[in-house]
Amino acid sequence: MEQEVVISKKPDVQAAVDELCGKLKKNADSYQAVIFLAAITYDFALLSEKIKERFPNSEVVGASTAGEITPAGFTNNSVVLTTMSDSSTKVKGFLVEHGSRYPVCSKGDIEKAVRDCGIRVNDPNSGKDAFAIAFINGVFNAEESILTNFYSVIKNDQFPLAGGTAGFTGSEAKTFVSYNGKTTQDGAAFLLVKTKCKFDVRQEDIFNPTGKSVFVSESDVVNRTISKFDGKPAKTVYAQKLGVSEAQAESMTFENPFGRYLNDALHIAALAGFSPDKKISLFARVVPNSTLELMHIGDPLQKCDETCDGIKSALRPKFTLLMTCITRTLAFERMKISDKIIQKYNATFPTFAGFSAYGEQLGRIHCNQTLVSVVIGD
């Protein structure tokens, strides 16, 4: 497995594509897959079309970002392009459109892509030599329904999937994903990978449980809001658990998210904010009559070491894609540890590409404030 990573900050789409392709070492037909990650300052649809034109025989998927990640560091207002080339690896992508309303309409496309990639459905062993990468639009709260639809086709709940919710910067809430030159603002772009190479899909969580829990007595699953904990206003209970005033609690949400118990493990649901009537908005669904654990931030550098050590013990990295929550990126910047994080990645991976996302997916689970990585070895 070989990976190349190139970056352009040229604002003009054609100039950016020319620079990206000019930096690549191989002929365009050498790459099975091309992945690009771009700021929304670009005309994303045009960018997607122009990149596909340069790689007509490759599977090309892309996502908009809330920031880009390369060996040079965390950056913004750029487009990063990374490639995958390996003779023993087969890839196939597909696009889910109308994901927030009719994700099931893409069932036929998913089934065809799975067949074309040679992945077995309804087989508990299908994930031993295959996995999926998913980029999902980030405006319609559709991550869970899109994942459910995908797993209804693959029929293996343990099939590995690494995903990132497409991001955006600025005040206008818009995100983009694309497959082979076609772009959507409401859906997902998937890349299926079947390979003889070793691979590692994992999630890094920098939070620890506090031992304080709350019972969700009233929530809106569709709109991702919690109205009441233990029959009391959600914001009031959250502040009480932190031992601070409600006003102080508003500035403590990143350091103190919720953990949801899913498949006997804790998964982060980040707080998006508070409403005047004391509801809590989240970036992931929380169902009523469930228990949440209040979490608190640990040592990100120590967690990064543990992640890198775990990957190196599993395989020798050759291809690395990183999807991290934008709140982590901003927090690392505030903590002045961004460069140290990149240094640890550079010491672990020959090269890597990634982006700051609005949520992360690991298998069937959508969560926040984590890092999801997919690494392919020899």
N, C-alpha and C positions, 0 to 999 in steps of 0.2 A: 504494500500500500504506500502510495506517495501523495503528498499534499503540497500545494503551493498556495501562498497567501499574498495578494497584492492589494494596494490601496490607492485611491485617488481622491484628491480634494478639489479637483477642477469642477467648478459649478455647472459648466455646460455639459449636457449629457453625452454628446458625441465625443467631445474632448476627453471626458472621463473614461468612456469605454475604450477609446483609442489608447489612452495611457495604461489602463488596466491590462488590456490584451498585449500591449507592447512589452510589458514587464514579465509576462509568462514565458517559461523556458521551452515548452513543448508546442507541437502542432495542435490546433484546436481539436482534431479528431482523437487525440490521445486521452482525453478526459471523459470518463464515464459520466461524471456528475459535476455540475458547476453550481455553486451556491453564492448568492450575493446578498449583502446586507447594506441597506442604504438609508440615509437620512431623508426625511420627507421634504427637505428643501429641493430635492430632485423631482422632475416629472417622472414619477415612478412607472407609469404605464409605458412611456417612451423608453425609459431606461431598460425595462424588462424586454421590450421588443428588440432594442439594439443589441443587448447582450445575447439574446437567443439567436439573432442573425449571425453572430460571430461563432456560435457553437451549435450549428444545425443538427449535429448527430449526438449531442449530449443531452442528458436530462438536466434542465435548468430550473432551479427554484430560488425564490427570493422573498425577502421580508423587509418592511420598513422598521426603523429602529428608534430607540430613545438614546442612542449613542452606540458607537462601534468599538470593538476590542481587537487589537492586534499585538504582536510582540513589541511594537513601539509604544503601546500604552492604551489607556482609555481615551477615545477621541469623539468628536462630534462633526457634523456637517461633511461627512465623507461617505464614500461607497467602498466597501471591502468585498473582494471577490476571492473565493477559495475553491480549489479543485480537488477532485478525488480520482485517482487513476490506479487500477489494479486489475490484472488480467483474470484473476479468480473471483472477481466481484461483479455482481449484476445489480443494476439499479433500475427503478421505475417510479415515476412520480404520477401524481394526479391532483386535480383541483376540486375542492368542495366549494360550490357556490350557494348563495342563499342560506348560509349556515345557521343563522339565527332563527329562520322560519321553517325551512324545508331541507334540513341536512340529509334526510333519507333519500332525496332525489339523486344524490350522488352515489347511491349504493352500487349501481351498475358499473360506474367508473372505478370504484374501489375494488370490486370483484375482478374486473379486467386487469387492473394493475397488479393485484395479488397473483393472478394466474400468470401474467407475463413475466413476473419476477421469479416465478417458480416457488412461491411460498405456499406451504400447505395450510389449509384452513381446518379448523376443528381438530387440531393436533397439538397436544400439550408440549411436544418437542419442537414445534415450528420456530420458536424463538431462540433455539440453540445456534442457528446459523443465519439468523436474519433479525432485523430490527427496523424501526421506522423513525424518521425525523419529521416533526410537524411544526409548521408555522401557522398560527391561528390569528385572525383579525382580533383586535383588542377593544372594540367599541361596543359590541353587542352582547357581551356576557354569554357567549355561546360556547366557551371552551368545553364545558361538561357535556353538552348535547352532541357536539362534534366528536368528542372522544368516544361517547357511548355508541354512536353510529358506527365508527370505525371498528370497535371491538365486537359489535354485533355481526360484522362480516368475518373478521379474522377468527372469532370463536375460540380464543385462547386468552384468558385474562392475564396470563403471565408473559404475553408477548412484549418484548422490550420496546419502549417508545420514549424518545427524548424530544421535548418540545419547548418552544418559546412563543409567547404571545407577542405579535408584532407591536412595536412601540411608535410613539410620536413625540415630538417636542413642540413647544409653543402652545398657544391657547386653543387652537382648532383641533378638536378630537377627530382625527382621521388616521387610519392605518391601512397598509396595503400588503398583500401577499400575491405571489404570482407563480405560475407554472408554465414553462415553455412559451413565454411571451404573452400569456394571457393573465390579466390582473383582476383581482376582486377586492372589494372593501368589506365584504360580509361572507367570510368563509375560511378556508384553510388551504395551504399548499403542503402536500405530503411528499416525502421521498422514501421509498422502500429500498432497503439494502439487504441483499443476500450475499454472503461472503464466506470464504474459507478462512479468512483472517480472524484472529481473536479480536473481540471488542468488549468494551466496558461502558455501561450506561449507569450513571449514579447521580445522586443529589447531595448537595452540601447544605446543611442547615446550621446557621451560626447561633441559634437560640437554644436556651435551656429552660425546662419547666420550672416554675416557681413553687409548685405545690398548691397553688390557689386555683380553684376551678369555679365555673359558673354554669348554671343550667339555663339553656335557651328555652324560655317559655313562650316566646312569640317572635317569629321571623318571617321574612318575605324571601322565598328561595329565588324567585325570578329576578327581583330587583336587588338581591344581595344586601338586604338590610336586616338588622336585629332591633326589635322594638323593646323587648323586655327580657331581663335576666331575673329568674326567681320571682316573677311577677312585678318587678320594679323597673323603672326606666333604665335602659341599657347604659346610657352615659353615666348615670349616677352610680350604678353598681361598679362599672369599670373604674371610676375614680376612687371609689371606696376600696376596691381591691389593691389599688396602687398606693393608697394612703395619702392622696393629694386632693386638692380641690378640683372641681370639674374644669375650671379654666386652665389649671396646670396640666391636667390630663391631655388636653388638646395638643400639647407639644411633646408628648411622650409616646406617641403611637408607634413610631418605628422601633424603638427599643423594646416595646412591650406589645407584640402582636398576640393573636390567639393561636393555639394549637388545636386542631381537630383530630379526633381519633378515627382513623380510617385503616381498615385491615390491621388492627392492633398496633398501629404506629401513629405518632403525632406528625401532622402536616400543617404547615403554617397557612393561616388565613390573615392577610394584612388588613389593617384598618384604613379605609379611604377617607374617613372624616365623620363629623357629627352633624345632625340636623337640628334646627331650633327646638323641635319637640323631643330631643334627646335620643333619637335613633342613631344607631351606628351603621355606617355604610362600609362594606367590605369589598375586596377584590376577588372573593371566592364565595361560593354558596355555603350557607350554614342552615341546616334543617332544624325545625322546631323539635323540642323534646330531646335535644342532644346536650352533651356536656362538653364544654370547652376548657382548655387549660390555659392559664395566663402564662406567657413566656417572657423571658428577659434575655437580652443580648449577651453573648459570651465573648470570647477572644477570636476575632476573625482571622488573625494571622495563624493562630494555633490550628483552627479548623482548616485553613488552607493547606497547612503542612500535612494534616491527616488525610485530606483528600488526595493531594499529590502523591504521598507515600502509598496510599491504597491503590491508586492507578498504576504506579510503577511496579508494585508487587504483583499486579494482575497481568501486565503485559508490557511490551516495549512500545511506547507511543510512536505512531507514524502519522496519524490524522486526528486532529482535535477540533471539536466545535463546542463552544461555551455559550450558554444562555443564562444570563444573570438578571435579577430584578433591578430595575432602575433605582429603587430605594436603596439597595445595597451599594450601587455605584456612587450615589450621592452621599451616602453615609461614609464610605471609604474616603471620599474626597474631604468631607468635614473632619474625619479622624486623621487625615494626612497619611494614609497608608496605601493609597492607590499604587504608587510606584513599587512599594514592597510586595504587593500582591502580584503585579506583573513580573517582578524579578523572580518570584517563586514559580510562576508559570514558565518563564523562559528557562529556568533550571530543570524543568520537568519535561517540556515538550519541544521537539525540534522546531515546530512552528505551530501556530494556532490562530483561529479566527472566532469571533463571537459578537454578541450584541447585548445591549441593555434592553430588557423586555418588560412588558407590563404583566407578566405572570409566567409561570413555568409549568410544564407538564412532565410527569414521570409515570409512564404507563397510563392507567385510566384516571390518574389523579391530577387535578389542577390545583396549584397552590401559589404562594407568593413569597417574596423575600428570601429566595434560595438561589443556588446555582445548580443548573442541570448540565451535565457534560456527557458527550458521547466521544469516546476515544477508540480508534481502531489501531491495532498493532500489526505485527508481521502475519 
